C-alpha cells in the first residue's frame, strides 16, 4: 500500500501532502499518526521555517474514512475515545506548531479536513473549493475539531454550521473567516508562494511565536497579567540575537541575515 502522506522538503519549506486521492484524502489511523509525527518532527527542526499542508487529487480532505468509521462504530466506547484522542493530538500539534503553517485548499474539505484548515495560520483556497461540517447528518458532531473551528469562524457561525451540516462554498468560507484568501486555480501556487516568501522575510522566532501571542491575548481575561506577559515577551525579543539583528538591519538599512533575500 502507498504511504498516506508524502513529505517534501525544499530549503526551509516543508510540504506535507495527503496522499489518498482515491478516498479524497480521508483520515484513517495511519494518516493521522503519520501527519502527527511529521508535524512533531518539524517542530524540532530549526531549519524548517514554513509548513504547507496540501492534498493530492481532487480534494483537500474529506474528513474521516468511511471504512475506518465503520470499524470504529463496531468498537467499544473506550476504543472510540482513544481514537478521538489521536485526532485531537493531531489537531493540537498543528494548531500549536511553533512554525507558521499554510493550508493550500484546492478542493473539498469536510469534517476533519475543515479542522486542518482551521488549525493552519494561513488558509488559501480556490473558488471551486467546498466545505462542510456534516457530522450532524450522521447523528454526530465535530467535537474534536470544534475548538479550532470555533476559534476560526466564531461561536455564532459555528452554531449554524455544526447544527445544519450544510455544505458551503469558498466565498462563504472567506466571509466567515475560515479562508484568508480565495484565488483562481491557476494562481493558487503563486498565492501560497507569496505567503511563504513573506514568512521567510520575517524573523524565525517572531513568526514562530506569533500564534502563541495571539492565543494568550485571546484567552487571558486578566489584563494586568496580560500586560506583564506581553512586556516580558517584547523585552525578551528585543534582547534576543534575532531582535538585535533585526533592529540593527533596520537602522543600517540592510536585509537581516535570516531573510530569504539576504
Backbone torsions as a table, in degrees:
resi	resn	phi	psi	omega
1	UNK	NA	136.7	177.3
2	UNK	-66.6	155.4	178.4
3	UNK	-67.2	139.7	-178.0
4	UNK	-77.6	-6.1	-178.3
5	UNK	-140.6	131.1	172.6
6	UNK	-107.2	143.2	-176.4
7	UNK	-122.5	120.3	-178.5
8	UNK	-127.9	125.5	179.9
9	UNK	-112.2	123.9	175.7
10	UNK	-127.8	107.5	-176.7
11	UNK	57.2	-118.5	-176.1
12	UNK	-98.7	6.3	-175.8
13	UNK	-108.0	124.3	178.5
14	UNK	-105.1	124.8	178.3
15	UNK	-110.9	123.9	178.2
16	UNK	-111.2	115.0	-176.2
17	UNK	-113.4	124.7	174.2
18	UNK	-70.2	126.0	-170.1
19	UNK	-118.6	52.3	174.2
20	UNK	-127.1	58.8	-172.6
21	UNK	-60.8	-34.8	-180.0
22	UNK	-64.7	-23.9	179.3
23	UNK	-110.6	21.0	179.0
24	UNK	56.1	34.5	177.1
25	UNK	56.6	37.2	178.0
26	UNK	-69.3	150.7	-179.4
27	UNK	-77.1	141.9	160.1
28	UNK	-137.7	-178.2	-174.7
29	UNK	-60.1	-38.3	-177.6
30	UNK	-66.6	-44.8	-179.8
31	UNK	-64.8	-42.4	178.7
32	UNK	-59.7	-45.1	-178.6
33	UNK	-65.1	-44.2	-177.7
34	UNK	-68.1	-39.6	179.9
35	UNK	-68.1	-40.0	177.3
36	UNK	-61.9	-44.3	-179.9
37	UNK	-64.1	-42.8	-179.7
38	UNK	-63.0	-39.9	178.3
39	UNK	-67.7	-41.4	178.0
40	UNK	-62.1	-39.2	177.8
41	UNK	-65.6	-39.1	178.6
42	UNK	-63.4	-37.7	179.5
43	UNK	-61.7	-30.4	-178.4
44	UNK	-94.2	2.7	-177.4
45	UNK	-107.6	105.7	-176.7
46	UNK	-66.9	-15.6	179.8
47	UNK	-79.1	-17.6	178.3
48	UNK	-81.1	122.3	-179.5
49	UNK	-103.4	-31.1	-176.0
50	UNK	-143.6	142.7	175.3
51	UNK	-119.8	127.5	177.3
52	UNK	-111.7	129.7	177.0
53	UNK	-110.7	129.7	-176.5
54	UNK	-145.7	172.9	-179.5
55	UNK	-127.4	149.3	176.0
56	UNK	-87.5	155.1	176.7
57	UNK	79.7	-151.0	-172.9
58	UNK	-82.0	-24.8	-171.7
59	UNK	-115.7	154.4	170.2
60	UNK	-74.0	-62.3	172.5
61	UNK	-166.8	131.0	-178.3
62	UNK	-89.8	12.9	179.9
63	UNK	85.5	-137.5	-173.6
64	UNK	-78.2	138.0	173.2
65	UNK	-64.5	129.2	-176.6
66	UNK	-62.0	-39.2	178.3
67	UNK	-65.6	-38.3	177.1
68	UNK	-64.8	-43.5	178.9
69	UNK	-63.6	-37.5	178.8
70	UNK	-62.1	-41.9	178.6
71	UNK	-65.3	-39.8	-179.3
72	UNK	-71.1	-29.0	177.7
73	UNK	-63.9	-28.3	-180.0
74	UNK	-91.0	-5.9	-178.2
75	UNK	-86.9	170.8	-179.5
76	UNK	-74.3	166.4	177.1
77	UNK	-63.3	-37.0	178.9
78	UNK	-64.0	-42.7	178.3
79	UNK	-64.8	-39.3	177.6
80	UNK	-64.6	-35.9	178.6
81	UNK	-65.8	-42.9	178.2
82	UNK	-64.0	-39.2	178.7
83	UNK	-63.4	-42.9	179.2
84	UNK	-66.3	-35.8	178.0
85	UNK	-63.1	-36.8	178.2
86	UNK	-62.8	-42.1	177.3
87	UNK	-67.0	-40.1	177.7
88	UNK	-61.1	-38.8	179.0
89	UNK	-64.0	-40.1	177.2
90	UNK	-61.0	-50.6	-176.8
91	UNK	-62.6	-41.3	-179.3
92	UNK	-69.1	-38.0	177.6
93	UNK	-61.1	-42.2	178.6
94	UNK	-68.4	-44.8	-177.4
95	UNK	-63.2	-37.6	-176.0
96	UNK	-99.3	5.6	-177.2
97	UNK	-55.9	127.0	-178.7
98	UNK	-79.6	44.3	174.3
99	UNK	-145.2	144.8	175.3
100	UNK	-64.5	141.8	-177.2
101	UNK	-126.4	145.6	-179.9
102	UNK	-128.9	129.5	172.5
103	UNK	-96.5	122.5	177.0
104	UNK	-100.9	99.3	-169.9
105	UNK	-101.9	95.8	-175.8
106	UNK	-96.1	-8.0	-177.3
107	UNK	-156.1	-156.4	-173.1
108	UNK	-65.1	142.4	173.1
109	UNK	-133.9	118.9	-178.8
110	UNK	-128.7	151.9	174.8
111	UNK	51.0	-119.7	-179.5
112	UNK	-60.3	-25.1	174.7
113	UNK	-63.8	-39.0	173.9
114	UNK	-63.7	-37.3	177.6
115	UNK	-59.2	-42.9	177.7
116	UNK	-61.0	-44.5	179.8
117	UNK	-61.0	-44.9	-177.9
118	UNK	-65.4	-31.8	-178.4
119	UNK	-77.4	-21.8	-178.3
120	UNK	-76.1	150.4	-178.5
121	UNK	-71.6	-33.2	-179.1
122	UNK	-132.8	133.0	179.9
123	UNK	-130.4	122.1	-179.0
124	UNK	-123.8	130.7	-178.2
125	UNK	-132.5	175.0	177.8
126	UNK	-106.5	159.8	-179.0
127	UNK	-57.8	-30.0	-177.5
128	UNK	-78.3	-10.0	179.7
129	UNK	-64.9	144.7	176.9
130	UNK	-129.5	156.9	-172.9
131	UNK	-138.6	147.8	177.5
132	UNK	-161.5	136.2	170.6
133	UNK	-107.6	74.9	-165.2
134	UNK	-91.8	11.1	-176.0
135	UNK	-58.3	-32.8	-177.6
136	UNK	-62.7	-23.4	177.2
137	UNK	-67.4	-20.9	179.1
138	UNK	-101.4	7.6	-176.1
139	UNK	77.2	21.1	-178.9
140	UNK	-120.7	-177.1	175.9
141	UNK	-140.5	153.4	178.2
142	UNK	-78.4	57.4	-170.1
143	UNK	-63.4	-47.6	-173.9
144	UNK	-65.1	-39.0	-177.6
145	UNK	-88.0	-4.9	-172.2
146	UNK	-58.5	-39.4	-179.2
147	UNK	-58.8	-35.2	-174.9
148	UNK	-82.9	-37.9	177.8
149	UNK	-68.5	-43.0	178.1
150	UNK	-61.9	-40.3	178.2
151	UNK	-63.3	-33.2	-177.5
152	UNK	-78.7	-42.5	-171.4
153	UNK	-112.3	-10.3	178.8
154	UNK	91.0	154.8	-176.3
155	UNK	-61.5	-40.3	-175.6
156	UNK	-64.1	-45.6	177.7
157	UNK	-65.7	-41.8	-178.1
158	UNK	-60.2	-38.4	-179.5
159	UNK	-59.5	-39.2	178.6
160	UNK	-67.7	-56.5	-171.2
161	UNK	-70.4	-32.8	176.5
162	UNK	-65.0	-40.2	-174.4
163	UNK	-77.0	-41.6	-173.4
164	UNK	-85.0	-29.7	-174.5
165	UNK	69.0	16.8	-176.6
166	UNK	-68.8	142.0	175.5
167	UNK	-85.6	137.2	179.3
168	UNK	-131.0	161.2	-173.2
169	UNK	-95.0	-179.7	-176.4
170	UNK	-65.8	-33.8	179.0
171	UNK	-63.3	-41.2	176.8
172	UNK	-68.0	-40.3	178.1
173	UNK	-59.7	-36.7	177.3
174	UNK	-68.3	-42.8	-178.2
175	UNK	-63.1	-37.4	-175.5
176	UNK	-92.5	-2.9	173.7
177	UNK	98.4	4.4	178.3
178	UNK	-73.8	-36.2	174.3
179	UNK	-108.5	148.7	174.3
180	UNK	-92.7	-27.5	-173.4
181	UNK	-153.9	144.0	174.2
182	UNK	-123.6	125.9	-179.0
183	UNK	-132.1	160.7	177.3
184	UNK	-65.8	152.4	-175.8
185	UNK	-52.6	-39.7	-179.2
186	UNK	-68.8	-14.9	-179.4
187	UNK	-105.2	1.6	-174.1
188	UNK	-63.6	-48.7	-178.0
189	UNK	-63.4	-38.8	179.0
190	UNK	-65.1	-38.4	179.0
191	UNK	-65.6	-40.7	177.1
192	UNK	-64.6	-45.1	-178.7
193	UNK	-64.5	-31.5	177.3
194	UNK	-63.9	-42.4	178.1
195	UNK	-66.6	-40.0	177.1
196	UNK	-58.9	-45.4	-178.7
197	UNK	-63.2	-40.7	178.2
198	UNK	-63.9	-42.6	-179.6
199	UNK	-66.4	-33.2	-179.4
200	UNK	-77.5	-13.3	173.0
201	UNK	-86.7	-20.3	179.0
202	UNK	-77.8	157.2	176.1
203	UNK	-62.8	132.2	-178.2
204	UNK	-56.4	-43.8	179.9
205	UNK	-67.9	-41.3	-178.9
206	UNK	-63.6	-48.3	-177.7
207	UNK	-68.3	-32.3	179.2
208	UNK	-73.0	-27.4	-176.6
209	UNK	-91.6	-10.8	-173.4
210	UNK	-57.7	-45.3	-176.9
211	UNK	-67.4	-31.7	176.8
212	UNK	-64.8	-41.3	177.9
213	UNK	-62.0	-46.7	-179.4
214	UNK	-61.0	-42.7	-178.7
215	UNK	-62.7	-44.6	-178.2
216	UNK	-67.5	-39.2	178.2
217	UNK	-64.4	-40.1	-177.4
218	UNK	-71.4	-31.2	-171.0
219	UNK	-104.5	-14.8	-175.8
220	UNK	-88.4	109.7	-178.5
221	UNK	-79.5	-20.3	-177.4
222	UNK	-84.9	107.5	-175.4
223	UNK	-65.8	-33.7	179.1
224	UNK	-65.9	-46.2	177.0
225	UNK	-61.3	-39.5	-180.0
226	UNK	-64.3	-42.7	178.9
227	UNK	-60.2	-44.9	-179.0
228	UNK	-68.1	-38.3	178.8
229	UNK	-64.8	-44.1	179.6
230	UNK	-67.3	-35.7	177.5
231	UNK	-64.7	-41.7	177.8
232	UNK	-62.9	-40.8	-178.4
233	UNK	-64.0	-50.2	-177.0
234	UNK	-67.2	-34.4	177.7
235	UNK	-64.5	-43.7	179.5
236	UNK	-64.4	-38.8	179.2
237	UNK	-68.2	-38.2	-178.4
238	UNK	-64.4	-36.1	-177.5
239	UNK	-94.1	-3.8	178.5
240	UNK	-71.5	158.0	176.8
241	UNK	-54.7	-38.5	179.7
242	UNK	-65.8	-46.4	179.4
243	UNK	-62.9	-41.5	178.1
244	UNK	-62.4	-42.6	179.0
245	UNK	-65.8	-43.1	-179.4
246	UNK	-63.0	-45.8	179.4
247	UNK	-66.0	-40.6	179.7
248	UNK	-64.9	-42.2	179.7
249	UNK	-63.3	-40.0	178.9
250	UNK	-63.3	-46.1	-178.5
251	UNK	-69.0	-32.8	179.9
252	UNK	-85.9	-1.6	-179.1
253	UNK	56.7	48.2	177.1
254	UNK	-132.1	170.7	179.5
255	UNK	-83.5	131.9	178.5
256	UNK	-63.4	154.6	-172.5
257	UNK	-61.3	-30.4	-176.1
258	UNK	-79.0	-15.8	-173.1
259	UNK	-67.2	145.2	176.7
260	UNK	-62.7	-20.4	-180.0
261	UNK	-87.6	-4.9	-175.6
262	UNK	-71.2	NA	NA
